[in-house]
């Protein structure tokens, strides 16, 4: 019995089972305090982070993870223009305005 087809099928299944989205986004300010924590990204993730994050929170660092541990309580101390809309939509794009 040849195990190669089974191994290939398991490998393909593993690739497709992994999620490409993060479950928790955390922005640390220049003083290393948390200024944003939520399941939604604070910036437009279709662009490079180094292009948009400084416009939203200068001197900050964005960290995201696949788990949602600690993300139950949302923190948003970012300027109002970058906050996600109350309708549950995506956050405003930092490059517009």
Phi and psi in degrees as a GROMACS rama.xvg file:
@    title "Ramachandran Plot"
@    xaxis  label "Phi"
@    yaxis  label "Psi"
@TYPE xy
-92.5894  123.627  UNK-2
-89.0781  -8.10011  UNK-3
-60.8977  -45.852  UNK-4
-61.4308  -36.9857  UNK-5
-68.1817  -39.8049  UNK-6
-66.3409  -40.4775  UNK-7
-64.8624  -41.241  UNK-8
-65.3924  -40.3626  UNK-9
-65.19  -38.5338  UNK-10
-65.7863  -43.679  UNK-11
-63.2544  -42.6289  UNK-12
-62.4625  -38.3287  UNK-13
-65.6319  -39.5132  UNK-14
-64.6822  -40.7051  UNK-15
-80.8665  -15.85  UNK-16
-84.1445  -18.1684  UNK-17
-78.326  138.367  UNK-18
-85.9575  142.468  UNK-19
-94.7017  -1.41003  UNK-20
-108.746  151.816  UNK-21
-87.6934  156.374  UNK-22
-102.042  -16.2328  UNK-23
-147.098  129.164  UNK-24
-113.76  128.974  UNK-25
-127.989  129.377  UNK-26
-111.799  123.136  UNK-27
-99.7741  130.741  UNK-28
-74.3934  177.523  UNK-29
-58.6244  -27.657  UNK-30
-90.521  10.3785  UNK-31
68.9451  15.1144  UNK-32
-84.2289  149.576  UNK-33
-75.8434  122.223  UNK-34
-107.576  -13.4921  UNK-35
-155.135  134.531  UNK-36
-152.058  119.9  UNK-37
-167.902  163.94  UNK-38
-73.6023  -15.1195  UNK-39
-98.4672  142.12  UNK-40
-69.2739  143.941  UNK-41
-80.9463  -8.58166  UNK-42
-132.97  171.456  UNK-43
-76.1284  107.292  UNK-44
-77.4166  -2.93643  UNK-45
-79.6963  -8.64524  UNK-46
-110.992  168.34  UNK-47
-65.9406  136.976  UNK-48
-60.8824  -39.8717  UNK-49
-67.4298  -14.4881  UNK-50
-85.4938  -35.8128  UNK-51
-103.862  -34.456  UNK-52
-62.2106  -41.6822  UNK-53
-62.3869  -25.0089  UNK-54
-74.2924  -31.1879  UNK-55
-87.3746  -44.7742  UNK-56
-145.321  88.0172  UNK-57
-57.8077  136.198  UNK-58
76.2111  11.97  UNK-59
-98.416  172.225  UNK-60
-129.712  134.134  UNK-61
-103.194  128.764  UNK-62
-125.482  132.937  UNK-63
-134.176  149.61  UNK-64
-137.946  158.909  UNK-65
-76.6603  -14.3255  UNK-66
-102.643  164.865  UNK-67
-109.638  21.8263  UNK-68
-62.4115  123.248  UNK-69
85.6917  -0.647945  UNK-70
-98.1058  7.19499  UNK-71
-66.5049  -35.1793  UNK-72
-101.773  112.812  UNK-73
-76.4344  135.004  UNK-74
-121.012  129.571  UNK-75
-142.138  94.6647  UNK-76
-111.499  30.9118  UNK-77
-88.4798  161.242  UNK-78
-56.6193  150.846  UNK-79
-56.961  -33.9478  UNK-80
-65.2078  -25.1194  UNK-81
-98.0569  -3.457  UNK-82
-71.8783  144.176  UNK-83
-61.4328  147.12  UNK-84
-66.9067  150.055  UNK-85
-66.1696  -17.855  UNK-86
-78.4238  -1.66305  UNK-87
88.0184  8.85042  UNK-88
-77.5351  -175.058  UNK-89
-74.4109  156.466  UNK-90
-65.0412  158.46  UNK-91
-63.5301  144.455  UNK-92
-73.1903  133.951  UNK-93
-73.2311  -18.9352  UNK-94
-86.7011  -2.68113  UNK-95
-106.431  148.188  UNK-96
